[in-house]
Amino acid sequence: MPLSPRSLQRSQSLQEQTYQALRTAILSGELMPGQRLIETHLAKKLQVSRTPIREAVRQLQREELVIAEPNNILRVATISMTDAIQLYDCRLALEQLSVVEACEHATESQIQNLNLMVMQAEKLINSKPSQLTNFQLLDLDYRFHRLLAESSGNLWLRSLLDQVFDKMMLLRIHTIQNNRDVLEIRTEHRQIYEAVQARNPDAATQAIKAHLVASKERVAREMQNLQQTSSIVQEG
């Protein structure tokens, strides 16, 4: 959703609307990792005063989606290689529990929705690459993994994963725009779905572990490529 005053709905508090608009802009990649945030510019774009902007930014800082540099310059948070590896390690621990419990607790409706997302991904992956389709693929990936967490019936697990997913979105937006292949949600997601659909926790654990380990390696490789490209440009 483009950052604009049209995104603000007056039924909510102005501060909450401003926060949601900025958060969506960050997690969708409209405001890119590392991009400087200037209160006056944001206020003008959303047609609000600086007060709700300031309050929204403070909330985003608490969520570590926005950082303040020593000179008080505000930027969208970035994810380092170390951050990426640690976030994937968290997902490995949490999502193995997620699929084991999903095998036991998932409803037939939830399993059908997992299958629908897999089929949507299989169709979308063959479409022409674009910023829109990349975002749609990321959204499908997020919804698939979040539905697995919901299917576990463990609300604390879902809450913890939501925090990890938000941080990872900063990373995934950046890498997929440069290389769509870092996101494999066709074969690997189908293997996870089939294991959960069969109520087989051992197979589900093996499938989610293989998926996340492979994903971590693809993202780490792409981050290294981006760093090397950036170094060459700076030297040139």
C-alpha positions in Angstrom: 0.0 0.0 0.0 1.7 3.3 -1.1 2.4 5.7 1.7 -0.2 8.4 1.2 -3.0 10.3 3.1 -5.5 8.0 1.4 -4.2 5.1 3.6 -5.4 6.9 6.8 -8.9 6.0 8.0 -10.4 8.5 10.4 -12.3 5.8 12.4 -9.0 5.1 14.3 -6.8 7.5 16.3 -4.5 9.5 14.1 -1.4 8.2 15.9 -2.5 4.6 15.4 -3.2 5.2 11.7 0.1 6.9 11.2 1.9 4.1 13.0 0.2 1.5 10.9 0.9 3.4 7.6 4.6 3.7 8.4 4.9 0.1 9.7 3.2 -1.2 6.5 5.5 1.0 4.3 8.6 -0.5 6.1 7.5 -4.1 6.0 6.4 -3.8 2.3 9.8 -2.3 1.3 8.4 1.1 0.3 10.6 2.5 3.0 13.8 0.5 2.4 16.2 -0.8 5.1 18.7 2.0 5.9 16.6 4.7 4.4 16.6 8.0 6.4 13.3 9.1 7.9 12.7 12.8 8.1 9.6 13.8 10.2 8.7 16.8 8.1 8.8 14.8 4.9 6.7 12.0 6.4 4.2 14.5 7.9 3.8 16.2 4.5 3.3 12.9 2.7 0.7 11.7 5.1 -0.8 15.1 5.6 -0.6 15.0 9.3 1.3 17.1 11.9 4.7 16.1 13.2 3.2 14.9 16.6 1.6 11.6 15.4 4.7 11.0 13.2 7.0 11.4 16.2 4.8 9.1 18.4 4.5 6.5 15.6 8.3 6.5 15.1 8.9 6.0 18.8 6.7 2.9 18.7 8.6 1.6 15.7 11.8 2.2 17.6 10.5 0.1 20.4 9.8 -2.7 17.9 13.4 -2.2 16.5 12.0 -1.4 13.0 13.4 2.1 13.2 16.8 3.1 14.7 18.2 6.4 15.9 21.8 7.1 15.1 24.0 9.1 17.7 23.4 12.3 15.8 19.6 11.7 16.1 19.2 10.8 12.4 16.4 8.2 12.1 16.6 5.3 9.7 14.7 2.2 8.8 16.5 -0.7 10.6 18.9 -2.9 8.6 19.7 -6.5 9.2 23.3 -7.6 9.3 24.7 -11.0 8.3 24.9 -11.9 12.0 21.3 -10.8 12.6 20.1 -12.9 9.6 21.8 -16.0 10.9 20.6 -15.6 14.4 17.0 -14.9 13.2 17.1 -18.1 11.1 18.4 -20.0 14.1 15.4 -18.7 16.1 13.0 -19.8 13.4 14.6 -23.3 13.3 13.9 -23.8 17.0 10.5 -22.3 17.0 9.1 -23.6 13.7 10.1 -27.2 14.4 7.8 -27.0 17.4 5.2 -25.2 15.2 4.9 -28.1 12.7 4.9 -30.8 15.4 2.0 -29.2 17.1 0.3 -28.4 13.8 0.3 -32.1 13.0 -1.7 -32.7 16.1 -4.0 -29.6 16.3 -4.5 -28.3 12.7 -8.1 -28.3 11.6 -9.1 -29.5 8.2 -9.9 -26.0 7.2 -6.4 -24.9 8.1 -4.8 -27.7 6.2 -6.9 -26.8 3.1 -5.7 -23.2 3.4 -2.1 -24.4 3.6 -2.6 -26.4 0.4 -4.3 -23.3 -1.3 -1.2 -21.2 -0.5 1.1 -23.8 -1.9 -0.9 -23.9 -5.1 -0.9 -20.1 -5.3 2.8 -20.1 -4.9 3.3 -22.7 -7.6 1.2 -20.5 -10.0 2.9 -17.2 -9.0 6.4 -18.5 -9.2 6.0 -19.0 -13.0 4.8 -15.4 -13.6 6.9 -12.6 -14.9 9.2 -11.2 -12.1 8.2 -7.8 -10.9 8.2 -5.8 -7.6 4.5 -6.7 -7.2 4.9 -10.4 -7.7 8.0 -10.4 -5.5 5.9 -8.8 -2.7 3.1 -11.3 -3.4 5.5 -14.2 -3.0 6.8 -12.8 0.3 3.3 -12.3 1.5 2.5 -16.0 0.6 5.6 -17.1 2.4 4.7 -15.1 5.5 1.1 -16.3 5.5 2.1 -20.0 5.1 4.5 -20.0 8.0 2.1 -17.9 10.2 -0.8 -20.3 9.5 1.5 -23.2 10.6 2.0 -21.3 13.9 -1.7 -20.6 14.2 -2.4 -24.3 13.5 -0.2 -25.3 16.4 -2.8 -23.8 18.8 0.1 -22.3 20.8 -0.6 -18.6 21.1 2.8 -17.8 22.8 4.6 -19.6 19.9 2.7 -17.5 17.4 3.5 -14.3 19.3 7.2 -15.1 19.4 7.3 -15.9 15.7 5.4 -12.7 14.8 8.3 -10.8 16.3 10.9 -12.8 14.3 8.8 -12.5 11.1 8.8 -8.7 11.3 12.5 -8.5 11.6 13.0 -11.0 8.8 10.7 -9.0 6.4 13.4 -6.2 6.4 15.9 -8.8 5.2 13.7 -10.6 2.7 12.5 -7.5 1.0 16.1 -6.4 0.4 17.4 -9.7 -0.9 14.4 -10.8 -3.1 14.5 -7.6 -5.1 18.0 -8.5 -6.2 17.4 -12.2 -6.7 14.0 -13.8 -6.7 15.5 -17.3 -6.3 16.3 -16.7 -2.6 12.7 -17.5 -2.0 11.8 -21.1 -2.6 8.1 -21.6 -1.6 7.1 -24.1 -4.2 8.7 -27.5 -3.6 9.8 -26.9 -0.1 6.5 -25.6 1.1 4.7 -28.5 -0.6 6.8 -31.0 1.3 6.0 -29.3 4.6 2.3 -29.2 3.8 2.2 -32.9 2.8 3.8 -33.9 6.1 1.4 -31.8 8.2 -1.6 -33.1 6.1 -0.4 -36.7 6.8 -0.2 -35.8 10.5 3.5 -37.0 10.4 5.5 -34.9 13.0 8.8 -36.6 12.1 8.5 -35.8 8.4 7.2 -32.3 9.1 10.2 -31.6 11.4 12.6 -32.8 8.7 10.8 -30.8 6.0 10.7 -27.5 7.9 14.4 -27.9 9.1 15.6 -28.6 5.5 13.5 -25.6 4.2 14.9 -23.1 6.8 18.5 -24.3 6.5 18.4 -24.0 2.7 16.7 -20.6 3.0 19.4 -19.4 5.4 22.1 -20.5 3.0 20.4 -18.8 0.0 19.9 -15.5 1.9 23.4 -15.5 3.4 24.8 -16.1 -0.1 22.8 -13.2 -1.6 23.8 -10.9 1.3 27.4 -11.6 0.5 26.8 -10.9 -3.2 25.2 -7.6 -2.3 28.0 -6.6 0.0 30.6 -7.4 -2.7 28.6 -5.5 -5.3 28.4 -2.5 -3.0 32.1 -2.6 -2.3 32.9 -2.6 -6.0 30.6 0.3 -6.7 32.2 2.3 -3.8 35.7 1.5 -5.1 34.7 2.5 -8.6 
